[in-house]
Amino acid sequence: MPTSRRRKARELAMQALFYMDQSALAPEQALQLFVQQYPLPKQVDRFFNEIVAGILENRQSIDSLIEKNSQNWKLSRMSGVDRNVMRIAVFEFLFKPDIPNTVSINEAIEIGKRFGSEETGAFVNGILDTIRLSLENDTGAVPGKR
């Protein structure tokens, strides 16, 4: 899948995750409502669904990894954009061995800059690079990832 399609899938996934964070509905109901309101282009729906389902299924471990590697920051204090672009990147670190970690970080930074604040790029880069290094240096390093 070309980068532009993956970028669009990531952007839509970030928006859906952001919406789910803000909604009082159960995540599955909020996701269904999001997709009804914003129909997915066919060329991105598979990757979008893989990202969102993977994050929902593994959210506790993904969130724990983000919090553990973000000094003095609770996820609840982070902006919704920052939190969700990092969730996408960490999901890719852990479960998408075909995507280099540097690509996941760069995508998170670019999407964060587009939808977040002026500080998003540096904030997201710092935390994701710390997570990347900890995963690569850990005994449980992600095989085949750079």
Backbone hydrogen bonds, N-H to C=O, Kabsch-Sander energy under -0.5 kcal/mol:
donor,donor_aa,acceptor,acceptor_aa,energy
5,R,2,P,-0.7
6,R,2,P,-2.0
7,R,3,T,-3.3
8,K,4,S,-2.1
9,A,5,R,-2.4
10,R,6,R,-2.7
11,E,7,R,-2.8
12,L,8,K,-2.5
13,A,9,A,-2.4
14,M,10,R,-2.8
15,Q,11,E,-2.2
16,A,12,L,-2.6
17,L,13,A,-2.9
18,F,14,M,-2.6
19,Y,15,Q,-2.4
20,M,16,A,-2.6
21,D,17,L,-2.3
22,Q,18,F,-1.6
23,S,19,Y,-1.5
30,A,26,A,-2.7
31,L,27,P,-2.6
32,Q,28,E,-2.2
33,L,29,Q,-2.4
34,F,30,A,-2.5
35,V,31,L,-2.6
36,Q,32,Q,-1.8
37,Q,33,L,-2.3
38,Y,34,F,-2.7
44,V,41,P,-2.0
45,D,41,P,-1.2
46,R,42,K,-0.5
48,F,44,V,-2.6
49,N,45,D,-2.6
50,E,46,R,-2.1
51,I,47,F,-2.4
52,V,48,F,-2.7
53,A,49,N,-2.5
54,G,50,E,-2.0
55,I,51,I,-2.4
56,L,52,V,-2.6
57,E,53,A,-2.4
58,N,54,G,-1.6
59,R,55,I,-0.6
59,R,56,L,-0.6
62,I,58,N,-2.4
63,D,59,R,-3.3
64,S,60,Q,-2.2
65,L,61,S,-1.9
66,I,62,I,-2.1
67,E,63,D,-2.7
68,K,64,S,-2.6
69,N,65,L,-1.3
70,S,67,E,-1.2
71,Q,69,N,-0.7
73,W,70,S,-1.8
77,R,74,K,-1.4
78,M,74,K,-0.8
78,M,75,L,-1.0
83,R,79,S,-2.7
84,N,80,G,-2.0
85,V,81,V,-2.6
86,M,82,D,-1.9
87,R,83,R,-1.8
88,I,84,N,-1.9
89,A,85,V,-2.1
90,V,86,M,-2.9
91,F,87,R,-2.5
92,E,88,I,-2.3
93,F,89,A,-2.6
94,L,90,V,-2.3
95,F,91,F,-2.8
96,K,92,E,-1.9
99,I,96,K,-2.1
103,V,100,P,-0.7
104,S,100,P,-1.9
105,I,101,N,-2.5
106,N,102,T,-2.6
107,E,103,V,-2.7
108,A,104,S,-2.1
109,I,105,I,-2.5
110,E,106,N,-2.5
111,I,107,E,-2.7
112,G,108,A,-2.5
113,K,109,I,-2.7
114,R,110,E,-1.8
115,F,111,I,-2.3
116,G,112,G,-3.0
120,T,117,S,-0.9
123,F,119,E,-2.4
124,V,120,T,-3.0
125,N,121,G,-2.3
126,G,122,A,-2.4
127,I,123,F,-1.9
128,L,124,V,-2.7
129,D,125,N,-2.5
130,T,126,G,-1.6
131,I,127,I,-2.3
132,R,128,L,-2.9
133,L,129,D,-2.6
134,S,130,T,-2.4
135,L,131,I,-2.6
136,E,132,R,-2.5
137,N,133,L,-2.3
138,D,134,S,-1.1
141,A,138,D,-1.2
145,K,142,V,-1.5
